[in-house]
Amino acid sequence: MSEHQSAPPPVANSGEDAITQTIGVEPEQFAPEFESLYDAYEIETTVHQIMGGGFQRIALQFPDELLHDSVQIYHLLRARLEAQIELYVLADTTYGSCCVDEVAAQHVDADLIVHYGHTCLSPTLRLPVIYVLTKRPVDPSHAATSLASTSKDSLDSDRKAVVFMYDVAYTYKAHLIFDGLNTLLDLPLSIARIDKRITANKKSKWPSYARDETTPTSASTTEETAQEEAAENDTTPPDGVSDVAPAPTPEGLVPSEAMPTQPTPPRIAYDLPEGTTINDCAIFYIGGESLALNNILMTHGKCPVWSYDPGTREARLESSKTNRMLMRRYATVEKAKDADVIGILVGTLGVASYLPLIKHLRELIASHQKKSYTVAVGKLNPAKLANFMEVECFVLVACPENTLIDSKEFLRPIVTPFELELALTSKNWTGEYVLDFGTLLATSDFGQDFVDPAKDEEDEEGPVFSSTTGKYRHPKRYAANAVTDADDLNAQTSALSIRNTSSAVAQVLGSAAGDFLSNRTYRGLEPHYGMDAPAMIEQGREGGIARGYGYERGAGP
């Protein structure tokens, strides 16, 4: 979808322009072998999964580029499902379209979401999901040959293996490209497996199935054969059904509030040869410029990455791009160190562990005597965030693909939760980059280097050197210190004083907004009750209109 902002329609019109406005969306192009919508949208498999799970209220989530097919998909599903099963089409997602929009689905009390198009595969919080992936055209033979020939001369000799990754839109042809690479490369090759299984939770209506979850290390064709056999056998669950129950939630807590104790199981996994780590490998990727590719480059910064774009039919080395991205992110971290007021942007309401992460960020910010505000503004744009002038830095809690924001267009820097932890703690950056919520919470060092402000012998009023400006700055402290007498109250120059009708004074301490207001040149209209002398009664203007009052009539030019 185009990102440009069109001018708002005139106020004094009928409102029809808001409905007839044309939005610049490029429709998704499917591979030639999927000529019918029935095959491209996996209608038969979707119906089998819905019927097998006993779901009654189904939400169909479409991105903008696939919305034009939503009505036909609705009718194809409607004709094959029982009459009592209700279907709802979701569009205009609350946040990124790659995430499952559980908020919109809960508006219709859905018990299952069918997500169409590109997805980040972030674990959901409340509802089970069926993923129907886009199927973009790709030439498997040309892709394998291009990657092998491009990397042949520059592939380091100390690399022990190659990990083959791909955009979810090319999942249907990934095993063919993998087989082609296997015959062209001398190094061991491992393929990334995308887990499309429906995540079962306590609200799920899936029956208890028993199935073998073993997956071959490098034979993707064997995995697909097993999935096809499961789909054809009526006594086994359809592809995507998981019989694994989630870990029990602590008493009194909903799943979103439970603090993870271990990293979230990845939805994209790979098996490496024994004695090999991911830092010893190179990465081959199928897909064009995208947030998914940027995610891989950031989280695998020590691995050389070769990508093949099926649209341009070209392969290239992406490692130089990784260095530039890391340098920009490091500069953003340095800016976050200078921030005393930090805004926590809620960029998702459906990804698992987002509430524990927000709580963790609040505690982290407060422990360093900084002020935090939690803000939910939906889809981000510079105009929205410009309204929060007192906020000096934002930290975005969103899915891994949408959490990396280029802050050039924004007034304030936007960092990830991992970057904020680097900025506020003594953790040294080794080049590792964490974007997953569960992994960040489980591996956080927060609290190990915590120093009680009351016992800290360092001078709180002393200046701090800023590496971004090259100057010393005096950081602000927003700790909630108690006020014992009127002298302390008068000393708080940035505190707000509120008086009621009886002139009782109430003090608001530690207010970043109050401090920002006190430093502004213009603070709005201030009524001066009892300070201005009453005006004398004067004769008003005679009747008429603005271009000619009574006293102006007859006056010559």
C-alpha positions in Angstrom: 0.0 0.0 0.0 1.3 3.4 -0.8 2.6 5.4 2.1 1.9 9.0 0.8 -0.6 11.1 2.7 -3.4 12.5 0.6 -5.0 15.8 1.5 -8.2 15.5 3.5 -11.5 16.0 1.8 -13.2 19.4 2.2 -15.2 19.8 5.3 -18.3 21.2 3.6 -19.1 18.3 1.3 -21.4 15.3 1.4 -18.8 12.8 2.7 -19.0 10.8 -0.5 -15.3 11.4 -1.2 -14.3 9.3 1.8 -16.1 6.3 0.4 -15.1 6.8 -3.3 -11.5 7.6 -2.6 -9.1 5.5 -4.6 -6.3 3.9 -2.6 -3.1 2.9 -4.4 -2.7 -0.8 -3.8 -0.9 -3.2 -6.0 -2.7 -6.5 -6.2 -0.7 -9.6 -5.3 0.4 -11.7 -8.3 0.0 -15.5 -7.9 2.1 -18.2 -9.6 0.8 -19.3 -13.0 0.0 -22.8 -11.7 -2.5 -21.4 -9.4 -5.0 -20.1 -11.9 -8.1 -20.6 -9.8 -8.8 -19.0 -6.5 -9.9 -22.3 -5.2 -6.3 -23.6 -5.4 -4.5 -20.4 -4.7 -6.4 -19.9 -1.4 -6.4 -23.5 -0.4 -10.2 -23.7 0.0 -10.4 -27.5 0.4 -7.7 -27.6 3.1 -9.2 -24.6 5.0 -12.7 -26.2 5.0 -11.2 -29.5 6.2 -9.5 -27.7 9.1 -12.5 -25.7 10.1 -14.8 -28.7 10.1 -12.3 -30.9 11.9 -11.9 -28.3 14.7 -15.5 -27.7 15.2 -15.2 -23.9 14.9 -18.4 -21.9 14.6 -17.4 -18.2 14.1 -14.6 -17.7 11.6 -12.8 -14.4 10.9 -11.2 -14.1 7.5 -8.3 -11.6 7.6 -7.1 -10.1 4.3 -4.3 -7.6 3.6 -5.0 -4.7 1.3 -3.3 -6.4 -1.7 -5.7 -9.4 -1.4 -8.9 -7.7 -0.3 -10.3 -7.6 -3.9 -10.6 -11.4 -3.7 -12.3 -11.5 -0.3 -15.9 -11.7 -1.5 -15.2 -14.6 -3.9 -13.3 -16.4 -1.1 -16.2 -15.9 1.2 -18.6 -17.4 -1.2 -16.3 -20.4 -1.9 -16.1 -21.2 1.8 -19.7 -20.4 2.4 -20.8 -22.9 -0.2 -18.8 -25.7 1.4 -19.4 -25.1 5.1 -22.4 -25.9 7.3 -25.1 -23.3 7.5 -24.6 -22.6 11.2 -20.9 -21.7 10.7 -20.6 -17.9 10.5 -17.9 -16.1 8.4 -16.7 -12.6 8.8 -14.2 -10.6 6.6 -11.6 -8.5 8.4 -9.8 -5.7 6.6 -7.9 -2.5 7.6 -5.9 -4.2 10.4 -5.3 -2.3 13.6 -1.5 -2.6 13.2 0.6 -4.4 10.6 -1.2 -6.8 8.2 1.5 -9.5 8.8 0.2 -9.9 12.3 -3.0 -11.7 13.3 -5.6 -9.1 14.2 -7.2 -10.6 17.3 -8.7 -7.3 18.4 -10.9 -7.1 15.2 -11.7 -10.8 15.5 -12.9 -10.4 19.1 -15.4 -7.8 17.9 -17.4 -10.6 16.2 -16.5 -13.1 19.0 -14.6 -15.3 16.5 -13.1 -18.6 17.7 -10.8 -19.0 14.7 -8.9 -16.7 12.4 -7.9 -17.5 8.8 -5.0 -15.3 7.9 -4.3 -14.7 4.2 -1.1 -13.4 2.6 2.3 -12.5 4.1 2.7 -13.3 7.8 5.5 -12.8 10.3 4.3 -16.0 12.1 4.4 -14.4 15.5 2.8 -16.6 18.2 -0.7 -15.5 18.9 -2.1 -14.8 22.3 -5.8 -15.9 22.4 -7.1 -17.4 19.2 -6.0 -20.3 17.0 -5.0 -19.3 13.4 -4.9 -21.0 10.0 -2.3 -19.5 7.7 -2.9 -19.4 4.0 0.3 -18.1 2.4 0.7 -16.2 -0.8 2.2 -18.1 -3.7 4.4 -15.9 -5.8 6.0 -17.0 -9.0 9.6 -18.3 -8.8 11.9 -20.4 -11.1 13.5 -23.0 -8.8 16.2 -24.0 -11.2 17.3 -20.4 -11.9 17.2 -19.5 -8.3 19.4 -22.4 -7.2 21.9 -21.8 -10.0 22.1 -18.0 -9.4 22.7 -18.4 -5.7 25.4 -21.1 -6.2 27.3 -19.2 -8.9 27.1 -15.8 -7.1 28.4 -17.2 -3.8 31.0 -19.6 -5.3 33.9 -17.2 -5.3 33.2 -15.2 -2.2 31.9 -18.0 0.2 34.4 -18.2 3.0 36.3 -21.4 3.5 35.7 -21.3 7.2 31.9 -21.6 6.7 30.8 -25.1 7.8 27.3 -25.1 6.4 24.6 -23.2 4.6 21.2 -22.4 5.9 18.5 -22.0 3.2 15.7 -19.5 4.2 12.9 -18.0 2.1 10.0 -15.6 2.2 6.8 -17.3 3.2 5.4 -16.6 -0.3 7.8 -19.2 -1.8 7.2 -22.0 0.7 5.4 -24.1 -1.9 8.6 -24.2 -4.1 11.2 -24.1 -1.3 11.9 -27.9 -1.4 12.7 -27.7 -5.2 15.2 -24.9 -4.7 16.7 -26.8 -1.8 17.1 -29.9 -3.9 18.8 -27.9 -6.7 21.2 -26.3 -4.2 22.0 -29.6 -2.7 23.4 -30.8 -6.0 25.4 -27.6 -6.6 27.0 -27.0 -3.2 29.8 -28.9 -1.5 28.9 -27.7 2.0 26.1 -29.3 4.2 22.8 -27.6 3.5 20.0 -27.1 6.0 16.5 -25.8 5.1 14.4 -23.6 7.4 11.1 -25.1 8.2 8.1 -22.9 8.6 5.7 -24.0 11.3 2.2 -23.4 10.1 0.5 -25.5 12.7 -2.4 -24.0 14.5 -1.4 -23.0 18.0 -3.8 -24.7 20.4 -4.7 -23.0 23.7 -7.2 -23.5 26.5 -9.9 -21.8 24.4 -9.3 -23.9 21.4 -11.9 -26.4 20.3 -9.5 -28.8 18.6 -9.9 -32.4 19.6 -7.0 -34.3 21.1 -5.1 -36.0 18.3 -1.9 -38.1 18.5 0.6 -37.7 15.8 4.3 -38.0 15.2 5.9 -34.6 15.3 9.3 -35.8 14.0 10.7 -33.8 11.0 13.6 -34.7 8.8 16.7 -32.6 9.1 17.3 -31.9 5.4 14.7 -33.9 3.4 11.9 -31.4 2.9 10.1 -33.6 0.4 9.7 -36.3 3.1 8.0 -33.7 5.4 5.6 -32.6 2.7 4.7 -36.2 1.8 3.8 -36.8 5.5 1.6 -33.7 5.5 -0.2 -34.8 2.3 -0.9 -38.2 3.8 -2.2 -36.7 6.9 -4.6 -34.5 4.9 -5.9 -37.5 3.0 -6.5 -39.7 6.0 -9.8 -39.0 7.8 -8.6 -40.5 11.1 -5.6 -38.1 11.5 -5.7 -34.4 12.0 -5.3 -32.1 9.0 -2.1 -30.2 8.3 -1.6 -27.4 10.8 -3.3 -29.1 13.8 -1.2 -29.3 16.9 -2.0 -31.6 19.8 0.6 -29.9 22.1 -1.1 -28.0 24.9 0.5 -24.8 26.2 2.3 -24.6 29.5 -0.2 -24.0 32.4 -0.7 -20.3 33.3 -0.1 -19.2 36.8 -3.3 -19.0 38.9 -5.1 -15.7 38.4 -3.2 -14.6 35.3 -4.3 -14.7 31.7 -1.7 -16.0 29.2 -0.8 -12.5 28.2 0.3 -11.6 31.7 2.4 -14.7 32.5 6.2 -13.8 32.4 8.0 -16.2 30.1 10.8 -18.2 31.7 12.3 -19.5 28.4 12.5 -18.3 24.8 9.5 -18.6 22.6 9.7 -21.7 20.3 10.5 -20.2 16.8 8.0 -20.6 14.0 10.9 -20.8 11.6 13.5 -23.4 12.7 16.4 -25.2 11.1 18.7 -28.1 12.2 22.5 -27.6 11.9 25.2 -30.3 11.7 26.6 -31.5 14.9 29.2 -29.1 16.4 28.1 -26.2 14.2 26.5 -22.9 15.4 24.6 -20.5 13.2 27.6 -18.1 13.3 29.6 -20.7 11.5 27.1 -20.8 8.6 26.2 -18.8 5.5 22.6 -17.9 4.7 20.8 -18.2 1.3 17.5 -16.3 1.1 14.8 -16.3 -1.5 12.8 -13.1 -1.6 13.1 -9.4 -2.5 13.6 -6.3 -0.4 11.3 -6.7 2.6 11.0 -6.4 6.4 11.5 -10.2 6.6 15.0 -9.8 5.0 15.9 -7.0 7.2 14.9 -9.1 10.2 17.3 -11.9 9.1 20.1 -9.5 8.5 19.8 -8.0 11.9 19.4 -11.2 13.9 22.2 -13.0 11.9 24.7 -10.2 11.8 27.7 -12.5 11.9 26.6 -14.6 8.9 27.1 -13.6 5.2 23.7 -13.5 3.5 23.1 -14.0 -0.2 19.6 -13.2 -1.5 17.8 -14.0 -4.7 14.9 -11.8 -5.8 12.5 -13.8 -8.0 11.1 -10.5 -9.4 14.4 -9.3 -10.8 15.9 -12.8 -11.2 19.2 -11.6 -9.6 21.3 -12.8 -6.7 23.6 -10.6 -4.6 25.5 -10.4 -1.3 23.7 -8.5 1.4 26.4 -8.3 4.1 27.4 -4.7 3.3 23.8 -3.7 3.9 23.9 -5.4 7.3 26.8 -3.2 8.4 25.0 0.0 7.4 21.9 -1.1 9.3 23.9 -1.9 12.4 25.6 1.4 12.3 22.3 3.3 12.1 20.8 1.2 14.9 23.9 1.9 17.1 23.5 5.6 16.5 19.8 5.3 17.6 20.9 3.5 20.8 23.2 6.4 21.6 20.4 8.8 21.2 18.2 6.7 23.6 20.9 7.1 26.3 20.2 10.8 26.3 16.5 10.5 26.7 14.9 11.2 30.1 11.3 10.8 29.0 10.6 7.6 27.0 7.3 6.6 25.3 6.4 3.0 25.1 4.5 2.5 21.8 2.1 -0.4 21.8 2.4 -1.8 18.3 0.5 -5.1 18.8 -2.3 -6.4 20.9 -2.1 -10.0 19.7 1.5 -11.2 19.9 2.1 -13.4 22.9 4.1 -11.9 25.8 3.5 -8.3 24.8 2.0 -7.4 28.2 4.9 -8.9 30.2 7.3 -7.0 27.9 5.6 -3.7 28.5 5.7 -4.3 32.2 9.3 -5.1 32.0 10.1 -1.9 30.0 8.2 0.2 32.6 10.3 -1.3 35.4 13.5 -0.9 33.5 12.8 2.8 32.8 11.7 3.6 36.3 14.8 1.9 37.8 16.9 4.5 36.0 14.8 7.4 37.4 13.4 8.2 34.0 9.8 8.8 33.1 7.7 6.6 30.8 4.4 7.0 29.0 2.5 4.1 27.4 1.0 5.2 24.1 -1.3 3.2 21.7 -1.9 5.1 18.5 -2.5 2.2 16.0 -0.5 2.4 12.8 2.4 4.7 13.2 3.1 7.9 11.2 5.2 11.0 12.0 2.2 13.2 12.4 0.8 11.1 15.3 4.0 10.9 17.3 4.7 14.6 16.8 1.9 15.3 19.2 3.9 14.0 22.1 6.6 16.7 22.2 7.7 16.0 25.8 8.7 12.4 24.8 12.4 12.3 23.9 12.6 8.7 22.6 10.1 6.0 21.8 10.4 2.2 22.2 8.2 0.2 19.9 6.6 -3.1 21.1 5.7 -4.8 17.9 6.2 -8.0 16.0 9.8 -8.7 14.8 9.1 -7.5 11.3 7.5 -4.2 12.3 9.7 -3.3 15.2 12.6 -2.0 13.1 11.5 1.6 12.2 13.7 4.0 10.2 13.4 7.1 12.3 14.5 9.6 9.6 10.9 10.7 9.0 10.1 10.9 12.8 10.9 13.7 15.1 12.1 11.4 17.9 14.2 8.2 17.6 12.4 4.9 17.8 14.2 2.0 19.3 13.4 -1.7 19.9 13.1 -3.1 23.4 16.5 -4.8 23.0 18.1 -1.5 22.0 16.5 0.2 25.0 18.0 -2.4 27.3 21.4 -1.8 25.8 21.0 1.9 26.3 20.0 1.8 29.9 22.0 -1.2 31.3 25.6 -2.1 31.4 25.2 -4.9 28.9 27.9 -4.9 26.2 26.7 -5.3 22.6 28.4 -8.3 21.1 26.6 -8.0 17.8 23.7 -10.3 18.8 20.3 -8.8 18.0 17.1 -10.0 19.7 13.6 -9.2 18.4 11.5 -12.0 19.8 9.6 -11.0 23.0 10.0 -14.3 24.8 13.7 -14.6 24.0 14.3 -11.0 25.2 12.4 -11.5 28.5 14.1 -14.9 29.2 17.6 -13.6 28.5 17.3 -10.1 30.0 20.1 -9.0 32.4 17.8 -6.4 33.9 18.2 -6.3 37.7 21.7 -7.8 37.9 23.3 -4.4 37.7 20.6 -2.5 39.5 21.8 0.1 42.1 19.4 1.5 44.7 19.2 5.3 44.1 19.2 5.8 47.9 22.5 4.0 48.2 24.1 5.3 45.1 27.0 7.5 46.1 27.4 9.1 42.6 26.4 12.7 42.2 22.9 12.7 40.8 23.2 16.3 39.8 26.5 15.8 38.0 26.7 16.2 34.3 26.8 13.3 31.9 28.7 13.2 28.6 26.5 12.7 25.5 28.2 10.9 22.6 25.7 12.1 20.1 26.2 15.8 20.8 29.8 15.7 22.1 28.7 17.9 25.1 27.8 17.4 28.7 24.2 17.3 29.8 22.4 17.3 33.1 20.0 14.4 33.2 16.6 14.9 34.8 15.5 12.6 37.6 11.9 11.6 37.9 12.1 9.5 41.1 9.1 10.0 43.3 10.8 11.7 46.3 8.6 12.8 49.1 8.1 16.4 50.1 8.3 17.2 53.8 7.7 20.9 54.0 6.8 24.1 52.1 10.4 24.9 51.4 10.8 21.6 49.5 7.6 22.4 47.7 8.8 25.8 46.6 12.1 24.2 45.4 10.3 22.0 42.9 10.3 24.6 40.1 9.0 22.0 37.6 6.1 20.8 39.7 2.6 21.7 39.0 0.5 23.5 41.6 -3.2 22.8 41.5 -5.6 24.9 43.6 -9.3 24.1 44.3 -12.0 26.5 45.5 -10.6 26.5 49.0 -7.1 27.4 47.8 -5.7 24.0 49.0 -2.5 23.2 47.2 -2.0 19.8 45.6 1.5 19.0 44.3 2.1 16.8 41.2 5.7 15.6 41.4 7.8 13.9 38.7 5.6 15.1 35.8 7.5 15.2 32.6 4.5 17.0 31.0 4.6 19.6 33.7 8.3 20.1 33.3 7.9 20.5 29.5 5.1 23.0 30.0 7.1 25.1 32.5 9.9 25.5 29.9 7.6 26.6 27.1 7.4 30.2 26.0 3.7 30.1 25.3 1.5 28.2 27.8 -1.9 29.1 26.7 -4.4 31.8 27.9 -4.0 32.5 31.6 -7.0 34.1 33.3 -6.0 36.8 35.8 -8.9 36.7 38.3 -9.1 39.8 40.4 -5.9 41.3 38.8 -7.5 43.4 36.1 -9.7 46.5 36.9 -13.3 46.2 35.7 -13.9 48.0 32.4 -16.4 50.9 32.0 -19.6 50.3 30.1 -19.3 51.6 26.5 -21.7 51.9 23.7 -21.5 49.1 21.3 -21.7 49.2 17.5 -24.9 49.7 15.7 -26.5 46.9 13.7 -25.3 45.8 10.4 -22.9 43.4 8.8 -19.1 43.1 8.9 -18.6 45.1 5.7 -20.8 48.0 6.8 -21.8 48.7 10.4 -24.3 51.4 11.2 -21.7 54.0 12.1 -19.9 53.3 8.8 -22.9 53.8 6.6 -22.7 56.8 4.3 -19.0 57.2 4.8 -17.2 57.9 1.6 -14.1 56.2 0.4 
